[in-house]
Amino acid sequence: MTTKKRMTKHQLKEDQFVTGVFRFQEWAEENLNTIFIVAGVVIVIIVGIWFFSSQSARSKQAAMDLLGRADVQARNGQTQLAIIDYQKVLDDYSGSNAAHIAAFRLANVYFNSNDWANAESAFRTYLDKYATDDVDRFSAKRGIAMTTASQGKFGDAAKQYWELAQTDSVTGFDNEYLSKAVTYGLKAEDSALAVEAFHKLEQKSPNSEEFRMAKILLIEQGYLTYQEGDYQ
């Protein structure tokens, strides 16, 4: 009578491995179509991710190239060409970082060429669509105030400079903004705002040049009484 040999641990593991391989082979043969479908879907997803990543990278580079060309044109005094290319960045690449930069530079190109109406519109577009933080928003509002005043809309300008003075945590030029609120308030015959801005300036910086000039202006307009030394 022959005795049955006992399998070693190594042989047992090999036998389990071989059994597993055969079972997987059988499962793969039975589910071949499913495997091909899943593999195809995975390949499509990978190719799609690669394609859109490549497209996004090319789009960003194209936007930055166009922005760079517009910057060169602006520096060289080719204002109209710069305006066209800045606007093209906004139209074709509106969601890009290049568009964020182009929107503000477009407003400045209009402003520097004394095109006040388009400058105001461009600053408002920047404020509404592209400003992402307090610095951006403050810069846009300052640009709007400057262009509004340049168009002779003194009442709006006075209110805008008054608002800037209340919220200026960016530039430290709030004395200047209060002074402009006085100036444009008087031009718009809004004496209440002008006097309020003056008193704010008096409270904040009574020894500043802005305060002295605002006081002189109010004296000359008849809103304050002249006293000896006011013009010194």
CYANA upper distance limits for C-alpha pairs under 8 A (distance plus 0.5 A):
  7 MET  CA     11 GLN  CA      6.44
  7 MET  CA     12 LEU  CA      6.68
  8 THR  CA     12 LEU  CA      6.59
  9 LYS  CA     13 LYS  CA      6.68
 10 HIS  CA     14 GLU  CA      6.77
 11 GLN  CA     15 ASP  CA      6.54
 12 LEU  CA     16 GLN  CA      6.71
 13 LYS  CA     17 PHE  CA      6.60
 14 GLU  CA     18 VAL  CA      6.64
 15 ASP  CA     19 THR  CA      6.60
 16 GLN  CA     20 GLY  CA      6.55
 17 PHE  CA     21 VAL  CA      6.70
 18 VAL  CA     22 PHE  CA      6.77
 19 THR  CA     23 ARG  CA      6.65
 20 GLY  CA     24 PHE  CA      6.60
 21 VAL  CA     25 GLN  CA      6.59
 22 PHE  CA     26 GLU  CA      6.66
 23 ARG  CA     27 TRP  CA      6.70
 24 PHE  CA     28 ALA  CA      6.49
 25 GLN  CA     29 GLU  CA      6.68
 26 GLU  CA     30 GLU  CA      6.79
 27 TRP  CA     31 ASN  CA      6.61
 28 ALA  CA     32 LEU  CA      6.00
 28 ALA  CA     35 ILE  CA      8.10
 31 ASN  CA     35 ILE  CA      6.79
 32 LEU  CA     36 PHE  CA      6.78
 33 ASN  CA     37 ILE  CA      6.71
 34 THR  CA     38 VAL  CA      6.66
 35 ILE  CA     39 ALA  CA      6.51
 36 PHE  CA     40 GLY  CA      6.48
 37 ILE  CA     41 VAL  CA      6.71
 38 VAL  CA     42 VAL  CA      6.72
 39 ALA  CA     43 ILE  CA      6.66
 40 GLY  CA     44 VAL  CA      6.65
 41 VAL  CA     45 ILE  CA      6.69
 42 VAL  CA     46 ILE  CA      6.70
 43 ILE  CA     47 VAL  CA      6.57
 44 VAL  CA     48 GLY  CA      6.42
 45 ILE  CA     49 ILE  CA      6.63
 46 ILE  CA     50 TRP  CA      6.71
 47 VAL  CA     51 PHE  CA      6.50
 48 GLY  CA     52 PHE  CA      6.63
 49 ILE  CA     53 SER  CA      6.49
 50 TRP  CA     54 SER  CA      6.56
 51 PHE  CA     55 GLN  CA      6.60
 52 PHE  CA     56 SER  CA      6.46
 53 SER  CA     57 ALA  CA      6.67
 54 SER  CA     58 ARG  CA      6.66
 55 GLN  CA     59 SER  CA      6.51
 56 SER  CA     60 LYS  CA      6.65
 57 ALA  CA     61 GLN  CA      6.73
 58 ARG  CA     62 ALA  CA      6.57
 59 SER  CA     63 ALA  CA      6.65
 59 SER  CA     93 TYR  CA      8.16
 60 LYS  CA     64 MET  CA      6.75
 60 LYS  CA     96 SER  CA      7.31
 60 LYS  CA     98 ALA  CA      8.22
 61 GLN  CA     65 ASP  CA      6.57
 62 ALA  CA     66 LEU  CA      6.70
 63 ALA  CA     67 LEU  CA      6.64
 63 ALA  CA     89 VAL  CA      6.63
 63 ALA  CA     93 TYR  CA      6.80
 63 ALA  CA     96 SER  CA      8.01
 63 ALA  CA     98 ALA  CA      6.42
 63 ALA  CA     99 ALA  CA      8.20
 64 MET  CA     68 GLY  CA      6.54
 64 MET  CA     98 ALA  CA      6.16
 65 ASP  CA     69 ARG  CA      6.80
 66 LEU  CA     70 ALA  CA      6.79
 66 LEU  CA     85 ASP  CA      7.08
 66 LEU  CA     86 TYR  CA      8.25
 66 LEU  CA     89 VAL  CA      7.23
 67 LEU  CA     71 ASP  CA      6.73
 67 LEU  CA     85 ASP  CA      7.61
 67 LEU  CA     86 TYR  CA      6.95
 67 LEU  CA     89 VAL  CA      7.23
 67 LEU  CA     98 ALA  CA      6.99
 67 LEU  CA    102 ALA  CA      7.09
 68 GLY  CA     72 VAL  CA      6.85
 69 ARG  CA     73 GLN  CA      6.80
 69 ARG  CA     82 ALA  CA      8.27
 69 ARG  CA     85 ASP  CA      8.04
 70 ALA  CA     74 ALA  CA      6.62
 70 ALA  CA     81 LEU  CA      7.69
 70 ALA  CA     82 ALA  CA      4.99
 70 ALA  CA     83 ILE  CA      7.93
 70 ALA  CA     85 ASP  CA      5.91
 70 ALA  CA     86 TYR  CA      6.50
 71 ASP  CA     75 ARG  CA      6.72
 71 ASP  CA     82 ALA  CA      7.37
 72 VAL  CA     76 ASN  CA      6.68
 72 VAL  CA     82 ALA  CA      8.45
 73 GLN  CA     77 GLY  CA      6.78
 73 GLN  CA     78 GLN  CA      5.38
 73 GLN  CA     79 THR  CA      7.23
 73 GLN  CA     81 LEU  CA      7.00
 73 GLN  CA     82 ALA  CA      5.69
 74 ALA  CA     78 GLN  CA      6.06
 74 ALA  CA     79 THR  CA      6.04
 74 ALA  CA     81 LEU  CA      8.44
 74 ALA  CA     82 ALA  CA      5.83
 74 ALA  CA    109 VAL  CA      7.71
 78 GLN  CA     82 ALA  CA      6.67
 79 THR  CA     83 ILE  CA      6.63
 79 THR  CA    109 VAL  CA      7.51
 79 THR  CA    113 SER  CA      8.30
 80 GLN  CA     84 ILE  CA      6.75
 81 LEU  CA     85 ASP  CA      6.79
 82 ALA  CA     86 TYR  CA      6.51
 82 ALA  CA    106 LEU  CA      8.48
 82 ALA  CA    109 VAL  CA      8.50
 83 ILE  CA     87 GLN  CA      6.53
 83 ILE  CA    106 LEU  CA      6.71
 83 ILE  CA    109 VAL  CA      7.73
 83 ILE  CA    110 TYR  CA      8.43
 84 ILE  CA     88 LYS  CA      6.63
 85 ASP  CA     89 VAL  CA      6.78
 86 TYR  CA     90 LEU  CA      7.08
 86 TYR  CA    102 ALA  CA      5.87
 86 TYR  CA    103 ALA  CA      7.66
 86 TYR  CA    105 ARG  CA      8.15
 86 TYR  CA    106 LEU  CA      6.44
 87 GLN  CA     91 ASP  CA      6.65
 87 GLN  CA    102 ALA  CA      8.12
 87 GLN  CA    103 ALA  CA      8.29
 87 GLN  CA    106 LEU  CA      7.85
 88 LYS  CA     92 ASP  CA      6.33
 88 LYS  CA     93 TYR  CA      8.34
 89 VAL  CA     93 TYR  CA      5.83
 89 VAL  CA     94 SER  CA      7.35
 89 VAL  CA     98 ALA  CA      7.63
 89 VAL  CA     99 ALA  CA      6.20
 89 VAL  CA    102 ALA  CA      7.28
 90 LEU  CA     94 SER  CA      5.22
 90 LEU  CA     99 ALA  CA      5.65
 90 LEU  CA    102 ALA  CA      7.49
 90 LEU  CA    103 ALA  CA      7.40
 93 TYR  CA     98 ALA  CA      8.09
 93 TYR  CA     99 ALA  CA      6.74
 94 SER  CA     99 ALA  CA      5.96
 94 SER  CA    100 HIS  CA      8.47
 95 GLY  CA     99 ALA  CA      7.15
 95 GLY  CA    100 HIS  CA      8.50
 96 SER  CA    100 HIS  CA      7.30
 97 ASN  CA    101 ILE  CA      7.08
 98 ALA  CA    102 ALA  CA      6.50
 99 ALA  CA    103 ALA  CA      6.44
 99 ALA  CA    130 TYR  CA      8.41
100 HIS  CA    104 PHE  CA      7.49
100 HIS  CA    126 TYR  CA      8.11
100 HIS  CA    130 TYR  CA      5.85
100 HIS  CA    131 ALA  CA      8.04
101 ILE  CA    105 ARG  CA      6.85
102 ALA  CA    106 LEU  CA      6.34
103 ALA  CA    107 ALA  CA      7.01
103 ALA  CA    122 ALA  CA      7.42
103 ALA  CA    123 PHE  CA      8.27
103 ALA  CA    125 THR  CA      7.97
103 ALA  CA    126 TYR  CA      6.08
103 ALA  CA    130 TYR  CA      7.84
104 PHE  CA    108 ASN  CA      6.93
104 PHE  CA    122 ALA  CA      7.98
104 PHE  CA    123 PHE  CA      7.27
104 PHE  CA    126 TYR  CA      6.60
104 PHE  CA    140 ALA  CA      8.38
105 ARG  CA    109 VAL  CA      6.64
106 LEU  CA    110 TYR  CA      6.86
106 LEU  CA    119 ALA  CA      8.36
106 LEU  CA    122 ALA  CA      7.30
107 ALA  CA    111 PHE  CA      6.69
107 ALA  CA    118 ASN  CA      8.02
107 ALA  CA    119 ALA  CA      5.32
107 ALA  CA    120 GLU  CA      7.81
107 ALA  CA    121 SER  CA      8.35
107 ALA  CA    122 ALA  CA      5.28
107 ALA  CA    123 PHE  CA      5.97
108 ASN  CA    112 ASN  CA      6.46
108 ASN  CA    119 ALA  CA      7.37
109 VAL  CA    113 SER  CA      6.74
109 VAL  CA    119 ALA  CA      8.25
110 TYR  CA    114 ASN  CA      6.85
110 TYR  CA    115 ASP  CA      5.60
110 TYR  CA    116 TRP  CA      7.36
110 TYR  CA    118 ASN  CA      6.78
110 TYR  CA    119 ALA  CA      5.33
111 PHE  CA    115 ASP  CA      6.19
111 PHE  CA    116 TRP  CA      6.37
111 PHE  CA    118 ASN  CA      8.50
111 PHE  CA    119 ALA  CA      5.65
111 PHE  CA    147 THR  CA      7.77
115 ASP  CA    119 ALA  CA      6.53
116 TRP  CA    120 GLU  CA      6.56
116 TRP  CA    147 THR  CA      5.78
116 TRP  CA    148 THR  CA      8.09
116 TRP  CA    150 SER  CA      7.11
116 TRP  CA    151 GLN  CA      6.89
117 ALA  CA    121 SER  CA      6.81
117 ALA  CA    147 THR  CA      7.71
117 ALA  CA    151 GLN  CA      7.88
118 ASN  CA    122 ALA  CA      6.52
119 ALA  CA    123 PHE  CA      6.62
119 ALA  CA    144 ILE  CA      8.40
119 ALA  CA    147 THR  CA      7.11
120 GLU  CA    124 ARG  CA      6.69
120 GLU  CA    143 GLY  CA      7.64
120 GLU  CA    144 ILE  CA      5.77
120 GLU  CA    147 THR  CA      5.99
120 GLU  CA    148 THR  CA      7.42
121 SER  CA    125 THR  CA      6.72
122 ALA  CA    126 TYR  CA      6.70
123 PHE  CA    127 LEU  CA      6.66
123 PHE  CA    140 ALA  CA      5.87
123 PHE  CA    141 LYS  CA      8.02
123 PHE  CA    143 GLY  CA      6.70
123 PHE  CA    144 ILE  CA      6.48
124 ARG  CA    128 ASP  CA      6.55
124 ARG  CA    140 ALA  CA      7.40
124 ARG  CA    141 LYS  CA      8.39
124 ARG  CA    144 ILE  CA      7.41
125 THR  CA    129 LYS  CA      6.30
125 THR  CA    130 TYR  CA      7.89
126 TYR  CA    130 TYR  CA      5.40
126 TYR  CA    131 ALA  CA      6.41
126 TYR  CA    140 ALA  CA      7.16
127 LEU  CA    131 ALA  CA      5.59
127 LEU  CA    136 ASP  CA      7.95
127 LEU  CA    137 ARG  CA      6.27
127 LEU  CA    140 ALA  CA      6.02
127 LEU  CA    141 LYS  CA      7.88
131 ALA  CA    136 ASP  CA      5.39
131 ALA  CA    137 ARG  CA      5.99
131 ALA  CA    140 ALA  CA      8.31
132 THR  CA    136 ASP  CA      6.72
132 THR  CA    137 ARG  CA      7.81
133 ASP  CA    137 ARG  CA      6.78
134 ASP  CA    138 PHE  CA      6.43
135 VAL  CA    139 SER  CA      6.60
135 VAL  CA    170 VAL  CA      6.94
136 ASP  CA    140 ALA  CA      6.74
137 ARG  CA    141 LYS  CA      6.70
138 PHE  CA    142 ARG  CA      6.61
138 PHE  CA    164 LEU  CA      8.07
138 PHE  CA    168 ASP  CA      8.20
138 PHE  CA    170 VAL  CA      8.04
139 SER  CA    143 GLY  CA      6.71
140 ALA  CA    144 ILE  CA      6.73
141 LYS  CA    145 ALA  CA      6.69
141 LYS  CA    160 GLN  CA      8.09
141 LYS  CA    164 LEU  CA      8.05
142 ARG  CA    146 MET  CA      6.74
142 ARG  CA    160 GLN  CA      8.47
142 ARG  CA    161 TYR  CA      8.17
142 ARG  CA    164 LEU  CA      7.66
143 GLY  CA    147 THR  CA      6.70
144 ILE  CA    148 THR  CA      6.42
145 ALA  CA    149 ALA  CA      6.67
145 ALA  CA    156 ASP  CA      8.29
145 ALA  CA    157 ALA  CA      5.71
145 ALA  CA    160 GLN  CA      6.09
145 ALA  CA    161 TYR  CA      6.89
146 MET  CA    150 SER  CA      6.70
146 MET  CA    157 ALA  CA      7.86
147 THR  CA    151 GLN  CA      6.79
148 THR  CA    152 GLY  CA      7.18
148 THR  CA    153 LYS  CA      6.00
148 THR  CA    154 PHE  CA      7.74
148 THR  CA    156 ASP  CA      7.39
148 THR  CA    157 ALA  CA      6.09
149 ALA  CA    153 LYS  CA      5.96
149 ALA  CA    154 PHE  CA      5.98
149 ALA  CA    156 ASP  CA      8.24
149 ALA  CA    157 ALA  CA      5.66
149 ALA  CA    184 TYR  CA      8.24
153 LYS  CA    157 ALA  CA      6.72
154 PHE  CA    158 ALA  CA      6.47
154 PHE  CA    184 TYR  CA      5.61
154 PHE  CA    185 GLY  CA      7.33
154 PHE  CA    187 LYS  CA      6.79
154 PHE  CA    188 ALA  CA      5.78
155 GLY  CA    159 LYS  CA      7.01
155 GLY  CA    184 TYR  CA      7.10
155 GLY  CA    185 GLY  CA      6.64
155 GLY  CA    187 LYS  CA      8.21
155 GLY  CA    188 ALA  CA      5.44
155 GLY  CA    189 GLU  CA      8.47
155 GLY  CA    190 ASP  CA      7.60
156 ASP  CA    160 GLN  CA      6.63
157 ALA  CA    161 TYR  CA      6.58
157 ALA  CA    181 ALA  CA      7.91
157 ALA  CA    184 TYR  CA      7.03
158 ALA  CA    162 TRP  CA      6.61
158 ALA  CA    180 LYS  CA      7.30
158 ALA  CA    181 ALA  CA      4.84
158 ALA  CA    182 VAL  CA      7.63
158 ALA  CA    183 THR  CA      8.09
158 ALA  CA    184 TYR  CA      5.42
158 ALA  CA    185 GLY  CA      5.58
158 ALA  CA    188 ALA  CA      8.50
158 ALA  CA    193 LEU  CA      8.25
158 ALA  CA    194 ALA  CA      8.49
159 LYS  CA    163 GLU  CA      6.69
159 LYS  CA    181 ALA  CA      7.28
159 LYS  CA    185 GLY  CA      8.33
159 LYS  CA    193 LEU  CA      8.32
160 GLN  CA    164 LEU  CA      6.70
160 GLN  CA    181 ALA  CA      8.37
161 TYR  CA    165 ALA  CA      6.65
161 TYR  CA    177 TYR  CA      5.64
161 TYR  CA    178 LEU  CA      7.16
161 TYR  CA    180 LYS  CA      6.96
161 TYR  CA    181 ALA  CA      5.83
162 TRP  CA    166 GLN  CA      7.01
162 TRP  CA    177 TYR  CA      7.05
162 TRP  CA    178 LEU  CA      6.50
162 TRP  CA    181 ALA  CA      5.91
162 TRP  CA    197 ALA  CA      7.44
163 GLU  CA    167 THR  CA      6.90
164 LEU  CA    168 ASP  CA      6.19
164 LEU  CA    174 ASP  CA      7.67
164 LEU  CA    177 TYR  CA      7.06
165 ALA  CA    173 PHE  CA      8.27
165 ALA  CA    174 ASP  CA      5.02
165 ALA  CA    175 ASN  CA      7.74
165 ALA  CA    177 TYR  CA      5.82
165 ALA  CA    178 LEU  CA      6.36
166 GLN  CA    174 ASP  CA      8.04
168 ASP  CA    172 GLY  CA      6.90
168 ASP  CA    173 PHE  CA      7.80
168 ASP  CA    174 ASP  CA      6.51
173 PHE  CA    177 TYR  CA      7.06
174 ASP  CA    178 LEU  CA      6.63
175 ASN  CA    179 SER  CA      6.69
175 ASN  CA    201 LEU  CA      7.06
175 ASN  CA    205 SER  CA      7.97
175 ASN  CA    210 GLU  CA      6.86
175 ASN  CA    211 PHE  CA      8.35
176 GLU  CA    180 LYS  CA      6.75
176 GLU  CA    210 GLU  CA      6.96
177 TYR  CA    181 ALA  CA      6.62
178 LEU  CA    182 VAL  CA      6.85
178 LEU  CA    197 ALA  CA      6.01
178 LEU  CA    198 PHE  CA      7.52
178 LEU  CA    200 LYS  CA      8.12
178 LEU  CA    201 LEU  CA      6.85
179 SER  CA    183 THR  CA      6.79
179 SER  CA    197 ALA  CA      7.85
179 SER  CA    198 PHE  CA      7.75
179 SER  CA    201 LEU  CA      8.09
179 SER  CA    210 GLU  CA      6.32
179 SER  CA    211 PHE  CA      7.58
179 SER  CA    213 MET  CA      8.45
179 SER  CA    214 ALA  CA      6.48
180 LYS  CA    184 TYR  CA      6.45
181 ALA  CA    185 GLY  CA      6.11
181 ALA  CA    193 LEU  CA      7.92
181 ALA  CA    194 ALA  CA      6.63
181 ALA  CA    197 ALA  CA      6.77
182 VAL  CA    186 LEU  CA      6.70
182 VAL  CA    193 LEU  CA      7.65
182 VAL  CA    194 ALA  CA      4.56
182 VAL  CA    195 VAL  CA      7.35
182 VAL  CA    197 ALA  CA      6.36
182 VAL  CA    198 PHE  CA      6.75
182 VAL  CA    214 ALA  CA      7.08
183 THR  CA    187 LYS  CA      6.90
183 THR  CA    194 ALA  CA      7.58
183 THR  CA    214 ALA  CA      7.83
183 THR  CA    217 LEU  CA      8.14
184 TYR  CA    188 ALA  CA      6.54
184 TYR  CA    194 ALA  CA      8.19
185 GLY  CA    189 GLU  CA      6.57
185 GLY  CA    190 ASP  CA      5.32
185 GLY  CA    191 SER  CA      6.63
185 GLY  CA    192 ALA  CA      8.50
185 GLY  CA    193 LEU  CA      6.48
185 GLY  CA    194 ALA  CA      5.30
186 LEU  CA    190 ASP  CA      6.22
186 LEU  CA    191 SER  CA      6.17
186 LEU  CA    194 ALA  CA      6.51
190 ASP  CA    194 ALA  CA      6.91
191 SER  CA    195 VAL  CA      6.46
192 ALA  CA    196 GLU  CA      6.61
193 LEU  CA    197 ALA  CA      6.56
194 ALA  CA    198 PHE  CA      6.67
195 VAL  CA    199 HIS  CA      6.71
196 GLU  CA    200 LYS  CA      6.76
197 ALA  CA    201 LEU  CA      6.69
198 PHE  CA    202 GLU  CA      6.59
198 PHE  CA    211 PHE  CA      7.74
198 PHE  CA    214 ALA  CA      7.17
198 PHE  CA    215 LYS  CA      7.87
199 HIS  CA    203 GLN  CA      6.57
200 LYS  CA    204 LYS  CA      6.63
201 LEU  CA    205 SER  CA      6.13
201 LEU  CA    206 PRO  CA      7.26
201 LEU  CA    210 GLU  CA      8.49
201 LEU  CA    211 PHE  CA      6.51
202 GLU  CA    206 PRO  CA      5.06
202 GLU  CA    211 PHE  CA      6.78
205 SER  CA    211 PHE  CA      7.30
206 PRO  CA    211 PHE  CA      6.47
206 PRO  CA    212 ARG  CA      8.28
207 ASN  CA    211 PHE  CA      7.40
207 ASN  CA    212 ARG  CA      7.95
208 SER  CA    212 ARG  CA      7.04
209 GLU  CA    213 MET  CA      6.70
210 GLU  CA    214 ALA  CA      6.60
211 PHE  CA    215 LYS  CA      6.58
212 ARG  CA    216 ILE  CA      6.81
212 ARG  CA    230 ASP  CA      7.96
212 ARG  CA    231 TYR  CA      8.02
213 MET  CA    217 LEU  CA      6.71
214 ALA  CA    218 LEU  CA      6.75
215 LYS  CA    219 ILE  CA      6.66
215 LYS  CA    224 LEU  CA      8.09
215 LYS  CA    230 ASP  CA      8.17
216 ILE  CA    220 GLU  CA      6.65
216 ILE  CA    230 ASP  CA      7.57
216 ILE  CA    231 TYR  CA      7.16
217 LEU  CA    221 GLN  CA      6.71
218 LEU  CA    222 GLY  CA      6.69
218 LEU  CA    223 TYR  CA      5.66
218 LEU  CA    224 LEU  CA      6.14
219 ILE  CA    223 TYR  CA      6.19
219 ILE  CA    224 LEU  CA      5.03
219 ILE  CA    225 THR  CA      6.34
219 ILE  CA    226 TYR  CA      6.48
220 GLU  CA    224 LEU  CA      8.43
226 TYR  CA    230 ASP  CA      7.18
